[in-house]
Amino acid sequence: MSIKIIKKGIADSIQDQGRYGYQHLGIQPNGCMDYLSAWLGNAILQNELNHPILELHFPTAQIQFTTNHTICITGANFVPVLNEKSIALNTPIQVSAMDTLSMLQPLEGKTCYVAIKGNFENPQWLHSYSYHGKRFEKEDQILIDDQSQHINPNFQFNSVVIEKVHHFLFNNHTPIRIIPGPAWQDLTEDSIHHLLNSPYSITPHANRMGFQLSGPSLSLTTPNAYLSSAVTRGTIQLLPNGSIFVLMADHQTIGGYANLGQIILVDLPRFAQIKTEHLIKFSLTKLATAHNLYQEMYAQFKH
Amino acid sequence: MRTSINKWTIYSLGDHALVFALTPQIDPAILHKITALHQFIESKKINGVLDLIPSYNSLTLVFDISTFLQNKDNSTEYMKNFGEALIISFEKEKTENQHSANEIIKVPVCYDPIFALDMDSLSDEKQISIASIINIHCAPIYQVYSIGFLPGFTYMGTVDPQIQTPRHAQPRNAVPAGSVGIAGPQTGIYPSECPGGWKIIGKTPWVIFDPAPTQLSRFKVGDQIQFYPITQLEFDKINEYK
């Protein structure tokens, strides 16, 4: 049974937690921009955390259901409506055949997820549903296996966790935490001071590949040429013009720009949701702290 | 986290990757050690390792935090010990490995003007005849030092200084798949049509990236490659893009 795209959005796609094991061939991992919201939607519907999910960016696609489904909307609040009637986030929603889901305005956050109960029957590439560069077109279909849509009516995902995750993503004044990278030591003192004290913002030059930031320009003590080496999601690159580019889900596997540091994994979903009009502060953190924060977050989703 | 052992530097890259690096030089001997370490770690089938990415003088191990660091109280100490122990056992085992020299892969390239978009201007710039440029480009055995930018895009070196040339200041909107380009000391093949700034001097009839899961990238880091010139007629005969 299927779900149909009846109007195209700007950059909507199926994503899961990404495709690993092929980066040595230059194949990008892809995956959800905000994996926390994807986990949340899937956990609420009793799916595996790595279950494929629809990722929507505003203005989003308009989606029509051809049969009954249970869905859950998480992440950015784009004011979702089902046949013009507003529906809630972070809770299972029953939809019926011919219902249409649209998103009215980008109230909070940048990336919205629609989790669907049931197994996807769309093709995978290299063990992942995430397909780099493949965006929803009008008439595209998402195929869901009928047999896998049963949901245990007595199960309810912990509402405290829902509240905590939402708060963590959207009402959080903690700086975005980073760990210094190999080129950190090549930054001038002024540049380090700016990076850790001045506000930055995300320019409109931002997509699933990465976000260009605006803020004080940075420089290296001596112009340095680096041999290209692997980068990760969250890598903060210094471009030759002094601006910062942060790599996101569709990042290249190898980079030759100065690698200033990495945003810690637990803060990446929050970074992905920051809108252009908001200011960002960075702070340094320790490796052990990053690991503890991630493990604590992950533990809340294991059931 | 950063530590050194023998000639290796081991450092964490963010919170979910670990880098093993040697001296930052474009050197076939260094690359050989990197690819040997790649094979060694791969053969260990370590739980939680998501990717191993070789490039020039480094090998980056990407891991899943919850699996790789399961129940480790002091993750920083654990990563340091893990990295050092890995290098020690690698260096020990390595002496028992025979160095199997890679076969040289001979790659056909048609340098005809219809494919070699920048050949005329390169010949003018360097005051070297097109025939000589082709000879100079075909003479070396190139190493694949890195694959990235696009799935299957190979970074090879080293191009003879006589024909080294910078990238275009303004990249082309679309470089055809199979195009062979040069940029500074590097030469490479575009696996698919995309924007690109390298100077294009020919085209291979080989498909070098095929998304079919059993095919993927035709080359891997550490491969040795030599180009040889073919005519347009030969190109049409081999052409895998048909």
Interface residues (C-beta under 8 A of the other chain):
Chain A: Y20 G21 Y22 Q23 H24 L25 G26 I27 Q28 P29 W125 L126 I179 G181 P182 Y226 L227 S228 S229 A230 T232 G234 T235 Q252 T253 I254 G255 N259 G261 Q262 I263 I264 L265 K286 L287 A288 A290 H291 Y294 Q295 Y298
Chain B: M1 Y11 S12 L13 G14 D15 H16 A17 V19 A21 P24 Q25 I26 H38 L50 D51 L52 I53 P54 S55 Y56 N57 S58 T60 V62 I65 S66 L69 N74 S75 T76 M79 S146 I147 G148 F149 L150 P151 G152 F153 Y155 P191 P211 P213 L216 S217 K220 V221
